[in-house]
């Protein structure tokens, strides 16, 4: 009798395991089937050269960036447009994993759970991106052959208007990366906006400022004296020049390393880590399923001097451009911002009906609303006091520059980050020029050109 009972229990266990396995498979089939079907070895969706054999990609204005004609994938007629939109659209061989041709292959192929890749009403799909090809061209030209990235997005809807990464190439005439131009195209398959994490320099002071405004009650009545060198925890924190006597607003406008290093060291490792994490700079963010690179802030073994350097965006700090841009949107938008998105719609050409929908989602609270208002005001003051409002005519703009030392005898990275405080043009932006030099002069000028194009068009 006991033998029968043991066998019955074993059979019951096996049956439950089978049911659980079938349940897991069904769940993964529903959530992952389009990804499985989109693998390049699927010859129903890809040709022998690895090119997706279906699907059209347009920009937000309906300009066709790539489509299939006579069995061949072709791209926009103008080479500059092709280069400027390469990392958004992708390359035919799928080397750019975050490009739409690879990341959204399931949508483009018309795959669905009922008929798979053989759908009679889903074989021709158009995926409309949120980017504007013309604004991408403006950003690409402004980068002028230098390595870097430019991003602009609407922090109320999440629509990414501009996403450019350089170096780039013409997808209809790809370079020979094993030849003489190998160094010129270093990291060309990497979308620096989504997939890189770089030393931030002084744009990171926006986080330190937010933390200090919340944690240090007498911050606004304090004064700082900068002689060009400030000792913090036995380390000498240097500034490019003496700033003299400063309050917190002028310390921020003059980007005084000494003042912000003192504040970071005073607040300590745990407090600084809390606010960096809260700002979303150390986590990966999903942009239509594409995960951004996580930034780094690790002061677990740092002394006070190293914590000071971390507060000015040096030490071991790194940030992802898309995440930092989103934090800028949260500052402008009262503490939260829309999560960036690249897909506007996916439509079946056979029926003219949407085959999927996109929605606007909000971030968590990245910065408290009252603190966001104070940081926003100080960032707007930066433009008036330091960067020059004339460079951004007719724009209500707040910004912070960064000149990030990267070591190795290389020129510093040039950053410019901020937002437009304008209901008609609610844009947050980020500009990075690797080894570009001064943040305000180099990245700031690129930002001015791209924002002008956005405001003039929209």
PLY file of the C-alpha trace (Angstrom):
ply
format ascii 1.0
element vertex 458
property float x
property float y
property float z
element edge 457
property int vertex1
property int vertex2
end_header
0.00 0.00 0.00
2.82 2.39 0.92
4.55 1.58 -2.36
1.43 2.62 -4.28
1.18 5.81 -2.24
4.82 6.70 -2.98
4.27 6.12 -6.69
1.10 8.20 -6.60
2.94 11.06 -4.91
5.74 10.81 -7.49
3.23 10.87 -10.35
1.48 13.84 -8.80
4.81 15.65 -8.47
5.69 14.90 -12.11
2.25 16.07 -13.24
2.60 19.33 -11.31
6.09 19.83 -12.75
4.69 19.25 -16.26
1.88 21.76 -15.68
4.35 24.30 -14.26
6.67 23.76 -17.22
3.83 24.21 -19.71
2.73 27.35 -17.87
6.25 28.78 -17.98
6.55 27.93 -21.69
3.20 29.58 -22.49
4.19 32.68 -20.55
7.55 32.91 -22.30
5.92 32.18 -25.65
3.55 35.11 -25.23
6.25 37.49 -23.98
9.29 36.29 -25.96
8.06 34.64 -29.17
8.61 37.72 -31.36
12.19 37.92 -30.06
12.80 34.24 -30.77
11.37 34.59 -34.26
13.53 37.63 -34.89
16.86 35.86 -34.49
18.94 36.36 -37.67
19.11 32.61 -38.43
15.35 32.62 -39.16
15.38 32.49 -42.96
11.65 33.35 -43.10
12.58 36.87 -41.92
16.20 37.30 -43.03
18.03 36.65 -46.29
21.33 34.78 -46.57
23.31 37.98 -45.98
21.53 38.59 -42.67
19.31 41.46 -43.87
15.72 41.72 -42.62
13.53 41.11 -45.65
10.49 43.08 -44.52
9.49 46.28 -42.81
9.75 50.03 -43.36
11.18 52.56 -40.90
10.23 56.24 -41.00
11.00 59.27 -38.89
8.32 61.27 -37.06
7.47 63.19 -40.25
6.93 60.05 -42.31
10.22 60.31 -44.23
11.23 56.78 -45.20
14.61 55.98 -43.66
14.75 52.38 -44.88
12.48 49.98 -46.76
12.63 46.87 -48.91
12.25 47.19 -52.69
12.58 44.31 -55.13
13.88 42.12 -52.34
16.65 44.54 -51.37
16.85 46.80 -48.34
17.48 50.41 -49.31
18.00 53.54 -47.22
17.23 57.26 -47.46
18.68 58.79 -50.69
20.89 61.36 -48.90
24.15 60.01 -47.42
24.27 62.59 -44.61
20.79 61.58 -43.44
21.84 57.94 -43.52
24.87 58.67 -41.34
22.94 60.91 -38.95
20.24 58.27 -38.36
22.46 55.18 -38.48
22.32 54.33 -34.77
18.57 54.89 -34.63
17.79 52.84 -37.75
20.62 50.30 -37.59
22.78 48.69 -40.25
21.69 45.90 -42.65
23.93 43.28 -41.03
22.62 43.95 -37.52
25.97 44.92 -36.01
24.28 47.83 -34.19
22.21 45.85 -31.71
20.24 48.89 -30.48
19.22 49.97 -33.99
15.55 49.58 -34.96
16.31 46.94 -37.60
17.56 44.66 -34.84
15.81 45.86 -31.67
12.36 46.03 -33.29
12.72 43.27 -35.88
9.62 41.50 -34.58
7.47 44.59 -35.15
8.95 45.18 -38.60
8.50 41.59 -39.75
4.79 41.54 -38.90
5.18 38.57 -36.59
2.16 37.74 -34.42
1.25 34.92 -32.04
-1.52 33.48 -34.23
0.10 33.11 -37.66
3.74 33.70 -36.78
5.80 35.16 -39.60
3.28 34.17 -42.26
0.62 36.71 -41.34
-1.40 37.69 -44.44
-2.25 41.04 -42.83
1.03 41.66 -41.03
3.70 40.99 -43.63
4.21 44.68 -44.37
4.75 46.83 -41.34
5.88 50.43 -40.97
7.60 51.45 -37.76
7.57 55.19 -37.15
10.38 56.44 -34.93
10.01 59.53 -32.77
13.23 61.06 -34.10
13.33 63.90 -36.62
15.82 63.12 -39.40
16.48 66.82 -40.11
17.31 67.59 -36.47
19.57 64.53 -36.38
21.42 65.96 -39.38
21.88 69.27 -37.54
23.36 67.41 -34.57
25.55 65.21 -36.77
26.99 68.22 -38.58
27.52 70.09 -35.30
29.58 67.20 -33.91
31.81 67.74 -36.95
33.50 64.35 -37.03
34.23 64.18 -33.29
33.22 61.19 -31.19
30.21 61.82 -29.00
26.45 61.92 -28.77
23.53 64.35 -28.80
20.11 63.63 -27.35
16.94 65.75 -27.10
13.57 64.56 -25.84
10.17 65.84 -24.77
10.07 65.30 -21.02
6.24 65.38 -20.98
5.62 62.74 -23.67
8.91 60.82 -23.74
9.41 61.30 -27.50
13.10 61.36 -28.44
13.47 63.99 -31.17
17.21 63.64 -31.62
19.56 60.71 -31.03
22.92 60.89 -32.77
26.05 58.91 -32.00
29.41 59.37 -33.67
31.51 58.05 -35.30
28.99 56.90 -37.85
29.05 55.51 -41.37
26.90 55.18 -44.46
24.96 51.89 -44.20
24.94 51.67 -47.99
28.74 51.95 -48.06
30.06 50.45 -44.80
33.76 50.93 -43.98
36.40 48.23 -43.86
37.11 48.15 -40.14
40.20 46.05 -40.66
41.79 48.62 -42.96
43.49 52.00 -42.61
40.34 53.66 -41.22
40.11 51.29 -38.25
41.00 53.96 -35.65
38.68 56.50 -37.25
35.72 54.18 -36.68
36.65 53.08 -33.16
33.44 52.06 -31.37
31.28 52.80 -34.40
28.75 50.06 -33.60
28.20 51.47 -30.10
25.27 53.84 -29.62
26.92 56.22 -27.16
23.57 57.72 -26.16
22.13 54.40 -25.00
25.04 52.08 -24.34
27.95 54.08 -22.95
28.81 55.36 -19.48
31.32 58.21 -19.30
33.02 60.38 -16.69
30.51 63.22 -16.16
32.56 66.05 -14.69
30.63 69.06 -13.48
27.20 68.15 -14.88
27.20 65.80 -11.88
27.10 68.83 -9.57
23.35 68.98 -10.27
23.01 65.83 -8.15
25.32 67.12 -5.41
23.38 70.39 -5.37
20.05 68.55 -5.05
21.40 66.50 -2.15
22.84 69.56 -0.38
19.64 71.59 -0.75
17.73 68.81 0.97
20.29 67.77 3.58
22.07 70.97 4.68
19.64 73.42 6.33
21.92 76.50 6.27
23.18 75.95 2.71
21.69 79.17 1.31
23.29 81.35 3.98
26.73 79.78 3.71
29.65 81.35 1.93
32.63 79.65 0.33
36.07 81.07 -0.38
37.90 79.70 -3.40
41.60 80.40 -3.89
41.90 77.86 -6.68
42.81 75.11 -4.20
40.69 73.67 -1.39
41.82 71.00 1.06
39.20 68.35 1.68
40.07 65.36 3.86
43.77 65.74 3.16
43.29 65.99 -0.62
43.72 69.18 -2.61
40.68 69.94 -4.77
41.64 72.27 -7.60
39.68 74.78 -9.66
40.83 76.20 -13.01
41.04 79.64 -11.37
40.31 81.31 -8.00
36.63 82.20 -7.63
36.87 84.30 -4.47
33.90 84.54 -2.11
30.81 82.65 -3.26
27.32 81.74 -2.10
25.81 78.45 -3.28
24.20 79.98 -6.38
27.41 81.61 -7.59
29.42 78.50 -6.63
27.12 76.51 -8.95
27.26 79.12 -11.72
31.06 79.26 -11.52
31.25 75.46 -11.15
33.54 75.71 -8.12
35.07 72.31 -7.46
36.19 73.29 -3.99
32.71 74.26 -2.80
31.01 71.15 -4.14
33.76 68.84 -2.90
33.27 70.25 0.59
29.54 69.67 0.39
29.91 66.07 -0.83
32.47 65.24 1.87
30.25 66.80 4.55
27.21 64.77 3.50
29.24 61.58 3.31
29.23 58.40 1.29
25.81 57.03 2.27
23.92 60.28 1.68
25.61 60.94 -1.67
24.99 57.37 -2.79
21.30 57.68 -1.87
20.78 60.78 -4.00
22.75 59.45 -6.98
20.67 56.26 -6.93
17.46 58.27 -6.53
18.37 60.32 -9.62
18.37 57.09 -11.64
22.01 57.39 -12.67
23.19 53.98 -11.46
20.41 51.83 -12.89
19.57 50.68 -16.40
16.53 52.26 -18.01
14.30 50.56 -20.58
13.66 52.60 -23.73
11.14 50.55 -25.73
12.86 47.44 -24.39
16.39 48.66 -25.14
18.29 48.83 -21.87
20.61 51.78 -21.29
24.02 51.34 -19.70
24.17 51.74 -15.94
26.29 54.51 -14.51
28.65 54.02 -11.57
28.94 55.74 -8.21
30.99 53.75 -5.71
32.42 55.56 -2.70
32.19 52.57 -0.37
35.97 52.60 0.17
36.59 56.30 -0.49
38.16 58.72 1.96
36.77 62.24 2.44
38.95 63.68 -0.32
37.80 61.03 -2.79
34.17 61.60 -1.78
34.85 65.29 -2.49
36.11 64.50 -5.98
33.10 62.23 -6.54
30.81 65.18 -5.75
32.25 67.13 -8.68
31.81 64.22 -11.10
35.29 62.75 -10.98
36.82 59.91 -8.90
35.23 56.74 -10.40
31.91 58.37 -11.42
30.33 57.49 -14.75
26.90 58.32 -16.18
24.87 57.23 -19.17
23.81 60.14 -21.43
20.18 58.98 -21.77
19.78 58.60 -18.01
21.32 62.01 -17.32
19.05 63.60 -19.94
16.05 62.06 -18.17
17.22 63.50 -14.85
17.36 66.91 -16.54
13.75 66.37 -17.61
12.77 65.57 -14.03
14.38 68.80 -12.78
12.35 70.76 -15.33
9.14 68.82 -14.75
8.76 68.98 -10.98
10.62 65.83 -9.94
9.37 63.24 -12.42
9.68 63.00 -16.20
8.38 60.85 -19.02
10.51 57.79 -19.74
12.18 58.32 -23.15
10.78 56.35 -26.07
11.92 55.86 -29.66
8.85 54.21 -31.22
5.92 56.38 -32.23
3.74 53.71 -33.88
3.75 50.43 -35.79
1.26 50.19 -38.65
0.28 47.46 -41.09
0.53 48.75 -44.65
-2.04 46.18 -45.78
-4.77 47.40 -43.45
-3.55 50.86 -42.52
-4.33 49.99 -38.90
-1.98 50.19 -35.93
-0.55 46.80 -34.99
0.82 48.05 -31.67
0.54 51.11 -29.50
2.98 53.14 -27.47
2.16 54.88 -24.22
3.82 57.51 -22.09
5.11 56.27 -18.76
6.57 58.30 -15.92
9.77 57.79 -13.99
9.80 57.44 -10.25
10.48 60.63 -8.30
14.09 61.38 -9.27
14.24 64.59 -7.25
11.78 66.07 -4.76
9.47 68.70 -6.34
10.57 71.60 -4.11
14.24 70.76 -4.64
13.68 70.43 -8.41
12.28 73.97 -8.45
15.37 75.34 -6.70
17.83 73.45 -8.91
15.88 74.57 -11.98
16.15 78.21 -10.95
19.89 77.90 -10.39
20.41 76.18 -13.74
18.56 79.02 -15.46
20.78 81.46 -13.59
23.85 79.60 -14.94
22.84 80.57 -18.47
22.38 84.24 -17.56
25.46 84.54 -15.35
27.95 82.23 -17.10
27.01 80.78 -20.49
25.32 83.79 -22.08
21.60 84.04 -22.80
22.40 85.46 -26.26
23.61 82.03 -27.35
20.10 80.72 -26.66
17.98 83.60 -27.91
14.27 83.38 -27.20
14.79 80.17 -25.16
13.94 79.86 -21.48
16.80 77.49 -20.77
18.55 75.99 -17.77
21.88 74.23 -18.18
25.04 72.89 -16.61
28.33 72.35 -18.39
30.95 69.76 -17.60
34.62 69.41 -18.43
35.49 65.90 -17.31
39.10 64.81 -16.86
39.62 61.32 -18.29
43.37 60.86 -17.72
45.89 59.20 -19.99
47.06 62.53 -21.34
43.79 62.95 -23.24
41.76 66.10 -23.49
38.75 66.21 -21.15
35.26 65.16 -22.17
32.97 68.07 -22.98
29.39 67.96 -21.63
26.37 70.22 -21.71
23.07 69.17 -20.14
19.81 70.92 -19.35
16.26 71.71 -20.41
13.91 74.28 -21.89
11.38 75.56 -19.35
8.73 76.14 -21.98
5.31 74.40 -22.24
5.47 74.75 -26.03
8.95 73.21 -26.20
9.40 70.96 -23.14
12.77 69.54 -24.13
15.59 68.10 -22.05
18.94 67.60 -23.74
22.40 66.12 -23.36
25.55 66.71 -25.41
28.82 64.80 -25.02
31.97 65.36 -27.08
34.63 62.87 -26.11
38.00 64.57 -25.55
36.33 67.75 -26.77
37.75 70.21 -24.21
35.67 72.88 -22.50
32.07 71.92 -21.81
30.40 75.30 -22.21
32.36 76.34 -25.28
32.28 73.06 -27.23
29.24 71.04 -26.14
27.31 74.23 -25.34
27.61 75.46 -28.91
26.34 72.14 -30.25
23.39 72.29 -27.86
22.56 75.81 -29.04
22.47 74.70 -32.70
20.34 71.62 -32.09
17.89 73.33 -29.74
17.46 76.14 -32.24
16.52 73.58 -34.89
14.00 71.96 -32.51
12.37 75.25 -31.48
12.24 76.63 -35.01
10.53 73.49 -36.35
8.22 72.61 -33.50
0 1
1 2
2 3
3 4
4 5
5 6
6 7
7 8
8 9
9 10
10 11
11 12
12 13
13 14
14 15
15 16
16 17
17 18
18 19
19 20
20 21
21 22
22 23
23 24
24 25
25 26
26 27
27 28
28 29
29 30
30 31
31 32
32 33
33 34
34 35
35 36
36 37
37 38
38 39
39 40
40 41
41 42
42 43
43 44
44 45
45 46
46 47
47 48
48 49
49 50
50 51
51 52
52 53
53 54
54 55
55 56
56 57
57 58
58 59
59 60
60 61
61 62
62 63
63 64
64 65
65 66
66 67
67 68
68 69
69 70
70 71
71 72
72 73
73 74
74 75
75 76
76 77
77 78
78 79
79 80
80 81
81 82
82 83
83 84
84 85
85 86
86 87
87 88
88 89
89 90
90 91
91 92
92 93
93 94
94 95
95 96
96 97
97 98
98 99
99 100
100 101
101 102
102 103
103 104
104 105
105 106
106 107
107 108
108 109
109 110
110 111
111 112
112 113
113 114
114 115
115 116
116 117
117 118
118 119
119 120
120 121
121 122
122 123
123 124
124 125
125 126
126 127
127 128
128 129
129 130
130 131
131 132
132 133
133 134
134 135
135 136
136 137
137 138
138 139
139 140
140 141
141 142
142 143
143 144
144 145
145 146
146 147
147 148
148 149
149 150
150 151
151 152
152 153
153 154
154 155
155 156
156 157
157 158
158 159
159 160
160 161
161 162
162 163
163 164
164 165
165 166
166 167
167 168
168 169
169 170
170 171
171 172
172 173
173 174
174 175
175 176
176 177
177 178
178 179
179 180
180 181
181 182
182 183
183 184
184 185
185 186
186 187
187 188
188 189
189 190
190 191
191 192
192 193
193 194
194 195
195 196
196 197
197 198
198 199
199 200
200 201
201 202
202 203
203 204
204 205
205 206
206 207
207 208
208 209
209 210
210 211
211 212
212 213
213 214
214 215
215 216
216 217
217 218
218 219
219 220
220 221
221 222
222 223
223 224
224 225
225 226
226 227
227 228
228 229
229 230
230 231
231 232
232 233
233 234
234 235
235 236
236 237
237 238
238 239
239 240
240 241
241 242
242 243
243 244
244 245
245 246
246 247
247 248
248 249
249 250
250 251
251 252
252 253
253 254
254 255
255 256
256 257
257 258
258 259
259 260
260 261
261 262
262 263
263 264
264 265
265 266
266 267
267 268
268 269
269 270
270 271
271 272
272 273
273 274
274 275
275 276
276 277
277 278
278 279
279 280
280 281
281 282
282 283
283 284
284 285
285 286
286 287
287 288
288 289
289 290
290 291
291 292
292 293
293 294
294 295
295 296
296 297
297 298
298 299
299 300
300 301
301 302
302 303
303 304
304 305
305 306
306 307
307 308
308 309
309 310
310 311
311 312
312 313
313 314
314 315
315 316
316 317
317 318
318 319
319 320
320 321
321 322
322 323
323 324
324 325
325 326
326 327
327 328
328 329
329 330
330 331
331 332
332 333
333 334
334 335
335 336
336 337
337 338
338 339
339 340
340 341
341 342
342 343
343 344
344 345
345 346
346 347
347 348
348 349
349 350
350 351
351 352
352 353
353 354
354 355
355 356
356 357
357 358
358 359
359 360
360 361
361 362
362 363
363 364
364 365
365 366
366 367
367 368
368 369
369 370
370 371
371 372
372 373
373 374
374 375
375 376
376 377
377 378
378 379
379 380
380 381
381 382
382 383
383 384
384 385
385 386
386 387
387 388
388 389
389 390
390 391
391 392
392 393
393 394
394 395
395 396
396 397
397 398
398 399
399 400
400 401
401 402
402 403
403 404
404 405
405 406
406 407
407 408
408 409
409 410
410 411
411 412
412 413
413 414
414 415
415 416
416 417
417 418
418 419
419 420
420 421
421 422
422 423
423 424
424 425
425 426
426 427
427 428
428 429
429 430
430 431
431 432
432 433
433 434
434 435
435 436
436 437
437 438
438 439
439 440
440 441
441 442
442 443
443 444
444 445
445 446
446 447
447 448
448 449
449 450
450 451
451 452
452 453
453 454
454 455
455 456
456 457
